[in-house]
Amino acid sequence: MTQTGQIAYEARGLTKRFGAIVACEDISIEFRRGEITAIIGDNGAGKSTLIKMLTGATRPDEGTLMLKGAEVKFSSPLDARLQGVEGVYQELALAPNLDVTSNVFLGRELSKWGVLDSRRMAQRARAEVATLNINLPGVSGIPIGSMSGGQRQCVAIARSAYWAKDIMLLDEPTAALGLRESQAVLDLIKQIRSRGLAVGIISHDLPHVAEIADRVVVLRHGRKVAELAHQKLTVPQLMDLIINGNPSPSIGD
C-alpha cells in the first residue's frame, strides 16, 4: 500500500555537460507520492535538460536515479516508461490522425488471440476519461487533430496517467493554452495527484505553480539553488527565488 509522502523517485547529483557547457550540475531532487513538485527557473536554468535525464531522453554524465529506493538506468524514454516513469513533453507525441483510444494505447495495444482488441481498449480509454472528468467529444472515431489544444493536452496527460506506475513528469503542461483550457489541465493534474502518484512539473507560469505545487525546486544557471515546501507562496516570492536564487526572509520552509 502506497502512502502520501513516500519517495517514489529520486535523483542524486545529476550532472550533464555539452562540451564546455554545464547544463546541469550536481542536482538532487525527490518526488513524493501524492505530491506535486514544481521545477522553476529562468530560460537556460537547466529545467529541460533535467527532465530529459529524469525520463530517459538524455543520459546524465554523473549522478544516480533511484526508483522506489533502487538504482535505475534508462537507455531511452521507452525504457523509462516500462519501468514506471512517464513523461509528457510539450510536443505531446500524439498521432493527430488517430482517435483517443488509439493514442492512449499507441505502441502498447491490447490483443486477444493475436487480434487487436479494439473493444476492450475503447472501454478502458472511456473509463479513464470518465474517471478523470475530461471533456472530450468521444474516444473512438474522432481524430485527435480535430480537437482543441487543451483537449489534446488532456489526452496526453490521461495516457501517461493510465500507464504510470510511480511518477509523471510534465514539461510546461499549460503552455499556449487559454485560461479555461489551462484550468482544465490543472484540475486534471490535481486529480492525478490524488491517486497517489508522484507528479513533477516544469512551468514558467508562476500563478499555476502557486496554485497546485506542494513543493517548489528552483534552478539557476544549471544548479539547484532553493527547495521549499509550499506554504502559500505568492508569485512575487517565486519571482524572487528565480531572480535572486535565495528565499527572502518572508518565505517559510
C-alpha positions in Angstrom: 0.0 0.0 0.0 1.4 3.4 -1.0 1.3 6.3 1.3 1.3 10.0 0.6 4.8 11.5 1.1 6.7 8.3 0.3 9.6 8.9 -2.0 8.7 7.4 -5.4 11.6 8.7 -7.5 14.8 10.4 -6.6 17.8 12.0 -8.4 21.1 12.3 -6.7 23.9 14.6 -8.0 22.8 14.7 -11.6 25.3 16.5 -13.9 25.1 16.9 -17.7 27.7 18.6 -19.9 27.5 19.5 -23.5 31.2 20.2 -24.4 32.3 23.1 -22.3 28.8 24.0 -21.3 27.5 22.6 -18.0 23.7 22.3 -18.4 23.0 20.8 -15.0 25.4 20.4 -12.1 25.0 18.2 -9.0 21.2 18.4 -8.9 19.4 16.3 -6.3 15.6 16.1 -6.1 12.9 13.9 -4.6 9.4 13.3 -5.9 6.9 12.0 -3.4 3.7 10.1 -3.8 0.6 12.3 -3.6 2.6 15.5 -4.1 3.2 17.9 -7.0 6.8 19.1 -7.2 7.2 22.2 -9.4 10.6 22.9 -11.0 11.0 26.6 -11.9 13.8 28.8 -13.2 14.6 31.3 -16.0 15.5 30.3 -19.5 18.7 28.4 -19.5 18.4 27.3 -15.9 18.6 23.6 -16.8 15.0 22.6 -16.5 14.6 20.9 -19.9 17.9 19.0 -19.5 16.9 17.8 -16.1 13.5 16.5 -17.2 15.2 14.7 -20.1 17.6 13.0 -17.7 14.7 12.0 -15.4 12.7 10.5 -18.3 15.5 8.7 -20.1 15.8 11.0 -23.1 19.3 12.1 -22.0 21.9 10.2 -20.1 23.5 12.0 -17.2 27.3 12.3 -17.1 27.3 11.9 -13.3 24.7 11.1 -10.7 22.2 8.4 -9.8 18.5 7.8 -10.4 16.6 5.9 -7.7 13.1 4.5 -8.3 11.4 3.2 -5.2 14.7 3.0 -3.5 16.6 1.0 -6.1 19.1 2.5 -8.6 17.9 2.6 -12.2 19.4 3.4 -15.6 17.4 4.2 -18.6 18.5 3.7 -22.2 15.6 5.6 -23.7 12.2 7.2 -22.8 10.6 3.9 -23.6 12.8 2.1 -21.2 11.8 4.7 -18.5 8.1 4.1 -19.3 8.5 0.4 -19.0 9.9 0.9 -15.5 7.1 3.2 -14.4 8.3 6.7 -15.2 6.0 8.6 -17.6 6.9 11.9 -19.3 4.6 14.4 -21.1 6.6 16.8 -23.3 5.5 20.0 -24.9 5.4 18.2 -28.3 2.9 15.7 -26.8 3.9 12.8 -29.1 0.3 12.2 -30.2 -0.7 10.8 -33.6 -3.2 13.5 -34.9 -4.8 11.2 -37.4 -5.7 8.6 -34.7 -8.5 8.8 -32.1 -8.2 9.0 -28.4 -8.2 5.2 -27.8 -5.5 4.6 -30.4 -3.4 7.3 -28.9 -3.8 6.0 -25.3 -2.7 2.5 -26.4 -0.2 3.6 -29.1 2.7 1.1 -29.0 1.0 -0.8 -26.2 -2.0 -2.2 -27.9 -4.1 -4.9 -26.3 -4.8 -8.0 -28.3 -6.9 -11.2 -28.0 -5.9 -14.4 -29.8 -3.4 -12.4 -31.9 -6.0 -9.8 -33.0 -6.3 -6.2 -31.7 -8.9 -6.0 -29.0 -10.4 -2.6 -30.1 -13.5 -3.0 -27.9 -11.5 -3.6 -24.7 -9.1 -0.7 -25.5 -12.1 1.7 -26.1 -13.8 0.6 -22.9 -10.6 1.3 -20.9 -9.9 4.6 -22.6 -13.6 5.7 -22.0 -13.3 4.7 -18.3 -10.1 6.6 -17.9 -11.5 9.8 -19.5 -14.6 9.5 -17.3 -12.6 8.9 -14.1 -10.5 12.0 -14.8 -13.6 14.0 -15.8 -12.1 15.1 -19.1 -14.4 16.8 -21.6 -13.9 15.2 -25.0 -16.2 14.6 -28.0 -15.5 10.9 -27.8 -12.8 8.3 -27.6 -13.4 6.5 -30.9 -13.7 7.6 -34.5 -12.7 11.2 -33.9 -9.1 12.2 -34.8 -7.1 13.9 -32.1 -6.0 16.5 -34.7 -9.6 17.8 -34.8 -9.7 18.6 -31.1 -8.6 21.7 -29.3 -5.1 22.2 -27.8 -6.4 21.8 -24.3 -8.2 18.5 -25.2 -5.1 17.2 -26.8 -3.0 18.1 -23.8 -5.5 16.3 -21.5 -5.4 13.2 -23.7 -1.6 13.2 -23.4 -1.7 13.5 -19.7 -4.5 10.9 -19.4 -2.4 8.5 -21.4 0.5 8.9 -19.1 -1.7 8.7 -16.0 -3.2 5.4 -17.3 0.2 3.8 -17.7 2.2 5.5 -14.9 3.1 3.2 -12.0 5.1 5.7 -9.9 5.6 9.1 -11.3 4.5 11.5 -14.1 6.8 14.4 -15.3 5.3 17.1 -17.3 7.1 19.8 -19.3 5.1 23.1 -19.5 1.7 21.4 -19.4 -0.3 24.6 -19.8 1.9 26.3 -22.4 0.0 28.0 -25.2 -3.4 27.2 -23.7 -6.2 29.7 -22.9 -7.5 30.3 -19.4 -10.3 27.8 -19.5 -8.2 25.0 -21.0 -5.3 25.7 -18.7 -7.6 25.4 -15.7 -8.9 22.1 -17.0 -5.3 20.8 -17.3 -4.5 22.0 -13.7 -7.6 20.3 -12.4 -6.6 17.1 -14.2 -3.1 17.2 -12.6 -4.7 17.6 -9.2 -6.8 14.6 -9.7 -3.8 12.5 -10.7 -2.0 13.6 -7.5 -5.0 12.4 -5.5 -4.4 8.9 -7.0 -1.1 8.7 -5.0 1.2 9.2 -8.0 4.2 11.5 -7.7 3.9 14.4 -10.1 6.6 16.7 -11.3 6.0 19.7 -13.5 8.2 22.3 -15.2 6.4 25.6 -15.6 7.1 29.2 -16.5 3.5 30.0 -15.3 4.1 31.1 -11.8 0.4 31.6 -10.9 -0.2 28.0 -11.9 2.8 26.9 -9.7 1.4 28.9 -6.8 -2.0 27.2 -7.3 -1.0 23.5 -7.4 2.5 22.8 -6.2 3.2 21.1 -2.9 6.9 21.7 -3.2 9.0 24.1 -5.4 12.5 23.5 -6.6 14.4 26.4 -8.1 17.1 26.0 -10.7 19.6 28.8 -11.6 22.5 28.5 -14.1 22.2 24.7 -14.0 22.2 24.3 -10.2 19.5 23.8 -7.6 19.5 27.0 -5.5 16.4 26.5 -3.4 13.8 23.9 -2.4 10.8 24.9 -0.4 7.6 23.2 0.9 4.7 25.2 -0.4 3.2 27.4 2.2 1.0 29.7 0.2 4.0 31.0 -1.8 3.0 34.1 -3.8 4.0 34.9 -7.4 6.3 37.8 -6.3 8.0 35.3 -3.9 8.5 32.8 -6.6 9.9 35.5 -8.9 12.4 36.5 -6.1 13.6 32.9 -5.9 14.2 32.7 -9.7 16.0 36.1 -9.9 18.0 36.0 -6.7 18.3 32.3 -6.1 17.7 32.6 -2.3 14.4 32.7 -0.4 13.6 36.1 1.2 13.1 36.2 4.9 9.3 36.3 4.3 9.3 32.8 2.7 8.8 30.0 5.2 10.1 26.4 4.8 
